[in-house]
Every structure is written in C-alpha cells, then in structure tokens.
C-alpha cells in the first residue's frame, strides 16, 4: 500500500518555520521545511489537519500556534461534526485543528492522533483515479466533494477536496497562483499530479 512518509513545506525562512512548528505543534520528522523563493500568492490549494481526541487539545494547539505567530482564520468552536478551528502559520501554510468530540474527557495531552493532508483539486474523478493508479486505496468517497485514502500504514493520511470547498472550510478566498510550496514524500515515486502537487521518494 502506498504511504506518505512526510511533507515538506517550502518556506522563505526555514529556521523560523522550524521554530514555529516545534513551538506550536511539536512536529518533527513528518513535517519538514526547506528554503524556497518560488512565487506564490493567495490560497495555495491545500491544508494540513491535526486530528486530536478532544476540544482541550484543540484549544492547546490553537493557543500555542497563535503564541508562536500564527494568524487565526476561524476560531476554535463546536460544529455539527465536532470541535475545531483554523490557523495560518507565518510561512503561509493553513492548518486545521480538529476533534470529532465535542466534550473533554481529560486534560490537554498535546497528543496528535492523525495528520491529514487535504489537497484541493479541480477534477475530483480524474485526480482520484490518478492516485488509485499509483497504489492508493480509497477508504471513503463522496462524489465530487471529498475522497479519503486509506492511511492505516502511513504517518500522514491523504484526502482530496474540491478546491473551492476546501478554501471555504479554511476560511479563505479560493483564488491563488504560483507555487503550492509543498512536496509530498512517500513510496509512490517521483511525479506531479493533475493539480500540480509534486511527489518525491522518501529520504
């Protein structure tokens, strides 16, 4: 089964980005950074979700991210599906902090249960088939709106979302141009998908 080993965020200041991700989320080898001056503007077409077990953990990560320099895009609050909020890191990456639970069962453990990379795509059927052809197995599929691939053996789960829908979830305008500032590392090989997201072999 194809797996994602890590994602690399391409940033203007790698040292500052590393400090942010260490201070805000305690992230290590699954999320890496490297220098890039590639032009980019507006919505970069993707978000990263940290899925946790309860609201207190969401609140802890949310507060730590803001303290480390993130910008609030959507406040952390209850919704139909659970509890969560959205922040944008200083390097421009959008992070969703979410829990399916609406009630706390204990203190903030700062434990991340799942990291999910959500790619905004223009043609769901074509991109879904593209990834199936490269060894990913579909776990859930909701027509042209959302596809989730099986991530049981992967440090990072991959999901596809319609680009405009993902921008709405993130709380930003869907328009954007230039580099995604993202590279996905895994065992699927080297390629660029239909929406311009690049993959490379895991180091």
The 8 nearest C-alpha neighbors of each residue, nearest first, counted from 0:
[[1, 134, 2, 135, 136, 152, 149, 186],
 [2, 0, 134, 135, 187, 186, 3, 185],
 [3, 1, 153, 185, 186, 4, 0, 152],
 [4, 2, 185, 155, 153, 5, 184, 154],
 [3, 5, 185, 184, 154, 201, 2, 29],
 [6, 4, 29, 184, 30, 3, 183, 7],
 [7, 5, 183, 30, 184, 182, 31, 29],
 [6, 8, 31, 182, 32, 181, 30, 9],
 [9, 7, 32, 181, 180, 10, 31, 33],
 [10, 8, 180, 33, 35, 34, 32, 181],
 [11, 9, 34, 35, 12, 90, 13, 33],
 [10, 12, 35, 34, 36, 13, 9, 90],
 [11, 13, 15, 10, 14, 16, 34, 90],
 [14, 12, 16, 15, 33, 34, 32, 10],
 [13, 15, 17, 16, 12, 18, 32, 19],
 [14, 16, 18, 17, 13, 12, 19, 90],
 [17, 15, 13, 19, 18, 14, 20, 12],
 [16, 18, 14, 20, 19, 15, 13, 21],
 [19, 17, 15, 21, 16, 20, 22, 14],
 [18, 20, 16, 22, 17, 21, 23, 67],
 [21, 19, 23, 17, 24, 22, 18, 26],
 [20, 22, 25, 18, 19, 26, 23, 24],
 [23, 21, 19, 20, 25, 18, 24, 67],
 [24, 22, 64, 63, 20, 19, 21, 67],
 [23, 25, 26, 20, 21, 22, 60, 64],
 [24, 26, 21, 22, 20, 23, 27, 109],
 [27, 25, 24, 21, 20, 30, 28, 29],
 [28, 26, 29, 30, 25, 21, 31, 20],
 [27, 29, 30, 31, 5, 26, 4, 6],
 [30, 28, 5, 27, 6, 31, 4, 26],
 [31, 29, 6, 28, 5, 7, 27, 26],
 [32, 30, 7, 8, 6, 28, 29, 33],
 [33, 31, 8, 7, 9, 13, 10, 17],
 [34, 32, 9, 13, 10, 8, 35, 7],
 [33, 35, 10, 11, 9, 13, 12, 32],
 [36, 34, 9, 10, 11, 37, 33, 180],
 [35, 37, 11, 38, 34, 10, 9, 39],
 [36, 38, 35, 178, 39, 177, 180, 9],
 [39, 37, 177, 178, 36, 40, 176, 35],
 [40, 38, 177, 178, 176, 37, 179, 41],
 [41, 39, 176, 175, 177, 42, 38, 43],
 [40, 42, 175, 174, 43, 176, 39, 172],
 [41, 43, 175, 44, 173, 174, 40, 172],
 [44, 42, 179, 45, 175, 41, 176, 40],
 [43, 45, 119, 42, 162, 118, 179, 46],
 [46, 44, 118, 119, 117, 43, 47, 116],
 [45, 47, 93, 117, 94, 116, 48, 118],
 [46, 48, 116, 94, 115, 117, 95, 93],
 [49, 47, 95, 115, 94, 114, 96, 50],
 [48, 50, 114, 96, 113, 95, 97, 111],
 [49, 51, 113, 97, 112, 98, 48, 111],
 [52, 50, 98, 112, 111, 53, 97, 49],
 [51, 53, 98, 100, 112, 50, 99, 56],
 [52, 54, 103, 100, 98, 55, 56, 51],
 [55, 53, 57, 56, 103, 82, 58, 98],
 [56, 54, 58, 107, 57, 53, 59, 103],
 [57, 55, 107, 59, 58, 54, 109, 53],
 [56, 58, 54, 60, 55, 59, 96, 61],
 [59, 57, 61, 55, 56, 60, 62, 54],
 [60, 58, 56, 62, 61, 57, 55, 63],
 [59, 61, 63, 57, 62, 58, 64, 24],
 [62, 60, 58, 64, 59, 63, 57, 65],
 [61, 63, 65, 59, 64, 60, 58, 66],
 [62, 64, 23, 66, 60, 61, 65, 67],
 [65, 63, 23, 67, 61, 69, 66, 62],
 [64, 66, 69, 68, 62, 67, 63, 70],
 [65, 67, 63, 64, 68, 62, 69, 23],
 [68, 66, 64, 65, 19, 23, 63, 69],
 [67, 69, 65, 66, 89, 64, 70, 88],
 [70, 68, 88, 65, 64, 87, 89, 67],
 [71, 69, 87, 86, 65, 72, 88, 68],
 [70, 72, 86, 73, 85, 87, 74, 69],
 [71, 73, 86, 85, 170, 70, 87, 74],
 [74, 72, 85, 84, 71, 170, 75, 86],
 [75, 73, 84, 76, 71, 85, 72, 83],
 [74, 76, 84, 83, 73, 82, 58, 85],
 [75, 77, 82, 83, 74, 84, 78, 54],
 [78, 76, 82, 81, 101, 83, 79, 75],
 [77, 79, 81, 80, 82, 76, 83, 101],
 [80, 78, 81, 77, 82, 101, 99, 76],
 [79, 81, 78, 99, 82, 77, 100, 101],
 [82, 80, 99, 101, 100, 78, 77, 98],
 [81, 83, 77, 98, 76, 101, 78, 97],
 [84, 82, 97, 75, 96, 76, 98, 57],
 [83, 85, 75, 74, 73, 96, 95, 76],
 [84, 86, 95, 73, 72, 94, 96, 169],
 [87, 85, 71, 72, 94, 70, 93, 69],
 [86, 88, 93, 70, 69, 92, 91, 94],
 [87, 89, 69, 91, 92, 90, 93, 86],
 [88, 90, 91, 69, 68, 87, 70, 16],
 [91, 89, 88, 10, 92, 16, 11, 12],
 [92, 90, 88, 89, 87, 93, 10, 43],
 [91, 93, 88, 87, 90, 94, 46, 89],
 [94, 92, 87, 46, 86, 88, 91, 47],
 [95, 93, 47, 86, 48, 46, 85, 87],
 [94, 96, 48, 85, 84, 47, 97, 49],
 [97, 95, 49, 83, 84, 57, 48, 85],
 [96, 98, 83, 50, 82, 57, 51, 95],
 [97, 99, 51, 82, 100, 53, 52, 50],
 [98, 100, 81, 80, 82, 101, 97, 52],
 [101, 99, 81, 98, 53, 102, 82, 52],
 [100, 102, 81, 82, 54, 77, 99, 53],
 [103, 101, 100, 53, 54, 104, 55, 82],
 [102, 104, 53, 105, 54, 55, 101, 106],
 [103, 105, 102, 53, 106, 52, 55, 54],
 [106, 104, 103, 107, 55, 108, 53, 102],
 [107, 105, 108, 55, 104, 103, 56, 53],
 [106, 108, 56, 55, 109, 59, 105, 110],
 [107, 109, 110, 106, 56, 105, 55, 111],
 [110, 108, 56, 107, 111, 59, 60, 24],
 [109, 111, 108, 112, 51, 56, 107, 52],
 [112, 110, 51, 113, 50, 49, 109, 114],
 [113, 111, 51, 50, 110, 52, 114, 49],
 [112, 114, 50, 111, 49, 115, 51, 155],
 [113, 115, 49, 155, 48, 156, 50, 116],
 [116, 114, 156, 48, 155, 47, 157, 117],
 [115, 117, 47, 157, 156, 158, 46, 118],
 [118, 116, 158, 46, 159, 45, 47, 157],
 [117, 119, 45, 159, 160, 120, 44, 158],
 [118, 120, 162, 160, 44, 161, 45, 165],
 [121, 119, 162, 161, 122, 194, 160, 123],
 [120, 122, 162, 161, 123, 194, 119, 126],
 [123, 121, 125, 124, 120, 126, 161, 143],
 [122, 124, 126, 143, 125, 127, 120, 121],
 [125, 123, 127, 126, 122, 128, 143, 142],
 [124, 126, 128, 127, 122, 123, 129, 193],
 [127, 125, 129, 123, 128, 124, 122, 193],
 [126, 128, 124, 129, 130, 125, 123, 131],
 [129, 127, 131, 125, 126, 130, 132, 124],
 [130, 128, 126, 132, 127, 131, 125, 133],
 [129, 131, 133, 132, 128, 127, 135, 126],
 [130, 132, 135, 128, 133, 134, 129, 136],
 [131, 133, 130, 129, 134, 128, 135, 127],
 [134, 132, 130, 131, 135, 187, 129, 1],
 [133, 135, 1, 131, 132, 0, 136, 130],
 [136, 134, 131, 1, 130, 133, 0, 148],
 [137, 135, 148, 149, 131, 138, 134, 0],
 [136, 138, 148, 139, 149, 147, 135, 140],
 [137, 139, 148, 149, 147, 136, 140, 146],
 [140, 138, 147, 146, 137, 148, 141, 145],
 [139, 141, 146, 145, 142, 147, 138, 137],
 [142, 140, 145, 144, 146, 143, 139, 147],
 [143, 141, 144, 140, 145, 146, 123, 124],
 [142, 144, 123, 145, 141, 124, 161, 122],
 [145, 143, 161, 142, 141, 160, 146, 123],
 [146, 144, 160, 141, 159, 140, 143, 142],
 [145, 147, 140, 159, 158, 139, 141, 148],
 [148, 146, 158, 139, 138, 137, 140, 157],
 [147, 149, 137, 138, 136, 157, 158, 150],
 [148, 150, 138, 136, 151, 137, 147, 156],
 [149, 151, 156, 153, 152, 148, 155, 2],
 [150, 152, 153, 149, 156, 154, 2, 155],
 [153, 151, 150, 2, 154, 0, 149, 1],
 [152, 154, 2, 150, 155, 3, 151, 156],
 [155, 153, 4, 3, 156, 152, 29, 114],
 [156, 154, 114, 153, 3, 115, 157, 4],
 [155, 157, 115, 150, 116, 114, 153, 158],
 [158, 156, 116, 148, 115, 117, 147, 155],
 [159, 157, 147, 117, 146, 148, 116, 118],
 [160, 158, 118, 146, 117, 145, 119, 147],
 [159, 161, 145, 119, 144, 165, 118, 162],
 [160, 162, 120, 164, 119, 144, 163, 165],
 [163, 161, 119, 120, 165, 164, 160, 121],
 [164, 162, 166, 173, 165, 161, 167, 119],
 [163, 165, 167, 161, 166, 162, 168, 160],
 [164, 166, 168, 162, 167, 163, 160, 119],
 [165, 167, 169, 173, 163, 171, 164, 168],
 [166, 168, 170, 164, 169, 165, 171, 163],
 [169, 167, 165, 166, 170, 164, 171, 85],
 [170, 168, 166, 167, 171, 165, 85, 72],
 [169, 171, 167, 168, 72, 166, 73, 172],
 [170, 172, 166, 169, 167, 173, 42, 72],
 [171, 173, 174, 166, 42, 170, 167, 41],
 [174, 172, 166, 163, 42, 171, 175, 162],
 [175, 173, 172, 42, 41, 176, 43, 163],
 [176, 174, 41, 42, 40, 43, 173, 177],
 [175, 177, 40, 39, 41, 178, 174, 43],
 [178, 176, 39, 38, 40, 179, 175, 37],
 [177, 179, 39, 180, 38, 37, 176, 43],
 [178, 180, 43, 181, 177, 44, 196, 39],
 [181, 179, 9, 178, 8, 182, 10, 43],
 [180, 182, 8, 179, 7, 9, 183, 196],
 [183, 181, 7, 197, 198, 6, 184, 8],
 [182, 184, 6, 198, 199, 197, 7, 5],
 [185, 183, 201, 199, 5, 200, 4, 198],
 [186, 184, 3, 201, 4, 200, 2, 187],
 [185, 187, 188, 200, 1, 2, 201, 3],
 [188, 186, 185, 1, 133, 200, 189, 134],
 [189, 187, 200, 186, 199, 190, 198, 185],
 [188, 190, 199, 198, 200, 187, 191, 197],
 [191, 189, 198, 197, 192, 188, 199, 196],
 [190, 192, 197, 196, 195, 198, 193, 189],
 [191, 193, 195, 196, 194, 190, 197, 126],
 [194, 192, 195, 126, 191, 196, 129, 125],
 [195, 193, 192, 196, 120, 121, 191, 126],
 [194, 196, 192, 191, 193, 197, 179, 178],
 [197, 195, 192, 191, 194, 198, 182, 179],
 [196, 198, 191, 182, 190, 195, 183, 192],
 [199, 197, 183, 189, 190, 182, 184, 191],
 [198, 200, 189, 184, 188, 183, 201, 185],
 [201, 199, 188, 185, 184, 186, 189, 202],
 [202, 200, 184, 185, 4, 186, 199, 5],
 [201, 200, 184, 185, 4, 199, 5, 186]]
